[in-house]
Structure formats: C-alpha cells, structure tokens
Amino acid sequence: MKTPASASIITRNLADITTDKGNVYEAISIISKRANQLSIKLKEELTEKLAEFATTVDNLEEVFENREQIEVSKQYERQPKPTSHAIEEFIAGELHYETPEVAPIVIPRELF
C-alpha cells in the first residue's frame, strides 16, 4: 500500500518519530534502512525504463530528439524522495521491524 508522501520539506514532531521504547536513534536507523530499500527499488525501475532508450550510436541529433527519455527522467525527479516515503510509512505504522535482545555482559568479580 502506497503512503502519500510530500515532495517538499516538512517539519516533523520528534515524538512522532520514536520507536515503541522511545528511542529516536533506533527509529532513524529503521527509517534510513527502509529509505535505502525504496531508493534501490526506484533506481532499478528507472534503469529498466531508460534501458529501452539505450543506443549504441552516440549521435548529437538523437540526444536532442529523445524527448520520451527526458520525460521519464523528469517524472522520476518529481516523485517524492524515498526518505519521505519511509518516514510516512513509519509514522503510519506500516513498517515491521524487530530489535534483537541484548545479552547482558557478565564481568567476573576477580577483575575488580
């Protein structure tokens, strides 16, 4: 399900961007990993669409006449950034993540 994301900069409430445990840094890590996933997917889609326009001959006339390729590129440039999508997904509760439990470190008393 696509979450609507804004193409412009939005000031966010820090309380909205926290994990269930109240950890902002963990939330930022989760959002950045999701944004990276979205970015890779978007880049693959764009590369796939632009591969249709690939030519072996570099001709100056073809560069100026290939308006379809320019329109595809501009369409992807106008889309909201992957980070905006990731933040919206996180705030909407659409991201599922697990944090591993940290095992306590036992220090022998002889070292004191």
C-alpha positions in Angstrom: 0.0 0.0 0.0 1.5 3.3 -1.1 1.5 6.1 1.6 1.2 9.6 0.3 4.4 11.5 0.8 5.1 15.1 0.3 7.7 16.3 -2.3 8.6 19.3 -0.1 10.3 19.6 3.3 8.1 19.1 6.3 8.9 19.9 10.0 8.3 16.7 12.0 7.3 16.3 15.6 10.1 14.4 17.3 7.6 12.5 19.4 6.1 11.0 16.2 9.4 9.7 15.1 10.3 7.4 18.0 10.0 3.6 18.5 7.7 2.0 21.0 10.6 2.2 23.5 11.0 5.9 22.9 14.4 5.5 21.1 14.8 8.2 18.4 18.1 6.8 17.2 16.6 3.4 16.6 13.7 5.0 14.7 16.1 6.9 12.5 18.0 3.7 11.8 14.8 1.9 10.8 13.7 4.8 8.6 17.1 5.1 6.9 17.2 1.3 6.1 13.7 1.5 4.6 14.6 4.6 2.6 17.6 2.7 1.2 15.4 -0.2 0.2 13.0 2.2 -1.5 15.8 4.0 -3.2 17.3 0.8 -4.7 13.9 -0.3 -5.9 13.3 3.1 -7.5 16.7 3.1 -9.2 16.1 -0.3 -10.6 12.8 0.8 -12.1 14.3 3.9 -13.6 17.3 1.9 -15.1 14.9 -0.6 -16.6 12.8 2.2 -18.2 15.9 4.0 -19.5 17.4 0.8 -20.9 14.7 0.9 -23.6 16.2 4.1 -24.9 19.8 2.9 -24.9 21.6 3.2 -28.2 25.0 2.1 -29.3 25.5 5.1 -31.6 26.1 8.4 -29.9 24.6 10.9 -32.3 24.1 14.5 -31.3 20.7 14.6 -33.2 19.4 11.6 -31.2 20.3 13.3 -27.9 18.1 16.3 -28.7 15.3 14.3 -30.3 14.8 11.8 -27.5 12.1 13.6 -25.6 10.5 10.4 -24.2 13.6 9.6 -22.2 13.7 13.2 -20.9 10.1 12.9 -19.8 10.7 9.6 -18.0 13.6 11.2 -16.1 11.7 14.3 -15.2 8.8 12.1 -14.0 11.1 10.3 -11.5 12.7 13.6 -10.4 9.2 14.9 -9.5 8.4 12.0 -7.3 8.8 12.4 -3.5 12.1 11.2 -2.1 12.5 7.7 -0.6 13.2 9.2 2.8 9.8 11.0 2.8 8.0 7.7 1.9 9.9 5.9 4.7 9.0 8.5 7.3 5.3 8.4 6.3 5.4 4.5 6.4 7.0 4.6 9.9 4.5 7.2 11.3 1.6 5.3 9.8 2.8 2.1 11.5 3.3 0.2 8.2 6.9 -0.8 8.9 7.5 -4.0 10.7 10.9 -4.5 12.4 12.4 -6.5 15.2 15.1 -5.5 17.6 17.3 -8.3 19.0 17.5 -8.6 22.7 20.9 -7.6 24.0 22.6 -10.2 26.2 24.0 -8.8 29.4 27.8 -8.8 29.7 29.0 -10.6 32.8 32.2 -9.3 34.2 33.9 -11.7 36.7 34.4 -10.2 40.1 38.1 -11.2 40.1 38.7 -8.4 37.6 37.7 -5.7 40.2 
